[in-house]
Amino acid sequence: MPSQFRSTMSKAEKTRQFIIEQTAEIFNKKGYAGTSLSDITAATGLTKGSIYGNFENKDEVAREVYRYNAKRLQSNFMGKLNDAMTTREKLFAIVDVYRKTWQTNMSRGGCPHLNTAVEADDTMPILTAEVNKNFQNWARQFIQILEDGKIKNEIIESIDSSQYAFQFIALIEGGILLSKTMNNKTHLIHALQRIETIIDTELIK
């Protein structure tokens, strides 16, 4: 979090943010069920009382940590986009971020969307709802880029932007799943190359 924003936070808000940041990687690596209160206190140096003085329970910590991890991931590629870019350049820039940040993301436990979706399915409704919301938001960002591309006469008008948005997400997350499980980056690279092929052969005018 940028220092200018942190300086305007209250002491309680700074403590909450500190707990979230210090435990974000632990939750993403060990899972929400696998991360214990002892893990949280060890990572933060705070007491159990301090943790629960700032969060209602571990579920609330888990939810806020997921939000933090998801926002960090989103900022990786949104920061690479600008209005001067063509639609193709924007789409390729997003793909390229996943190609270049593979090692960093894996060192932090992998994709928080994928990790949380798998773990929370049918067991943690509060997190399942958060993941669903983030996938929807992610899809809307792809859709917006594609729809803007239609207006700029850069994208074929007849394509279904929503269909392609979710197809891109499925390819990215599927590639990450295989690469992480099999410890082989090639699966993600092939998925990203497939997206680039789709962009050039099915979307761009």
TIRO-661362 format. One record per residue (C-alpha): x negated, y negated, z; residue in three letters. Coordinates in steps of 0.5 Angstrom, whole numbers, plus 500, padded with zeros to 3 digits. Layout:
<nodes>
XYZALA ...
</nodes>
This chain:
<nodes>
500500500MET 497493498PRO 494489504SER 499483502GLN 505487504PHE 502491510ARG 501484513SER 508482513THR 510489516MET 512489524SER 508494528LYS 513499528ALA 513499521GLU 506499520LYS 506505525THR 511509521ARG 507507514GLN 501510518PHE 504516519ILE 507517512ILE 500516509GLU 496520514GLN 501526513THR 503525506ALA 497530503GLU 498535509ILE 506536507PHE 504536500ASN 499542501LYS 502546506LYS 510545505GLY 515541509TYR 516548513ALA 509550514GLY 507543517THR 507543524SER 508537529LEU 501539531SER 499538524ASP 502531524ILE 499529531THR 492532529ALA 492528522ALA 495521526THR 491521533GLY 498520535LEU 502523541THR 508527540LYS 512522543GLY 509516538SER 511521532ILE 519521535TYR 519514537GLY 518512530ASN 522518527PHE 528521529GLU 525528527ASN 520532523LYS 526532517ASP 526525517GLU 518525516VAL 518530511ALA 523526507ARG 519519508GLU 513523506VAL 516526500TYR 519519498ARG 512516499TYR 508522494ASN 514521489ALA 513513489LYS 505514488ARG 506519482LEU 510514479GLN 506508480SER 500512476ASN 504512469PHE 508506470MET 502502471GLY 499504464LYS 505501461LEU 507494458ASN 512490453ASP 506489448ALA 506497447MET 509501441THR 514506443THR 509511441ARG 504508445GLU 508508452LYS 510515451LEU 503518449PHE 500513455ALA 505517460ILE 503524457VAL 495522458ASP 496520465VAL 498527467TYR 492530462ARG 487525466LYS 490526473THR 490533473TRP 484534478GLN 486529483THR 493531483ASN 491538484MET 486536490SER 492533493ARG 497539493GLY 500538486GLY 506535484CYS 511533490PRO 517534485HIS 515541484LEU 513543490ASN 519540494THR 524542489ALA 521550490VAL 521549497GLU 527545499ALA 532549494ASP 538552498ASP 534551505THR 533543506MET 539539503PRO 536533505ILE 530534500LEU 534537495THR 538531494ALA 531527494GLU 528531489VAL 534531484ASN 535523485LYS 527522483ASN 528527477PHE 534523475GLN 530517475ASN 524520471TRP 529522466ALA 532515466ARG 525512465GLN 524516459PHE 531515456ILE 530507457GLN 523508453ILE 527511447LEU 533507447GLU 528501447ASP 525504441GLY 531505437LYS 532498438ILE 525496435LYS 527501430ASN 521505432GLU 525511434ILE 530515430ILE 537513432GLU 541519432SER 536523437ILE 539524444ASP 535521448SER 537524455SER 536531451GLN 529529450TYR 527526457ALA 529532460PHE 525536455GLN 519532457PHE 520533464ILE 521541463ALA 515541459LEU 511537464ILE 513541470GLU 513548467GLY 506546465GLY 504544472ILE 507550475LEU 503555470LEU 496551471SER 497551479LYS 499558480THR 494561475MET 489556476ASN 488554469ASN 489547466LYS 490550459THR 497551460HIS 499544462LEU 494541456ILE 498545451HIS 505543454ALA 502536454LEU 500537447GLN 507540445ARG 510533447ILE 506529443GLU 508534437THR 515533439ILE 514525439ILE 510525432ASP 515530428THR 522529431GLU 522522434LEU 518517431ILE 520514424LYS 
</nodes>
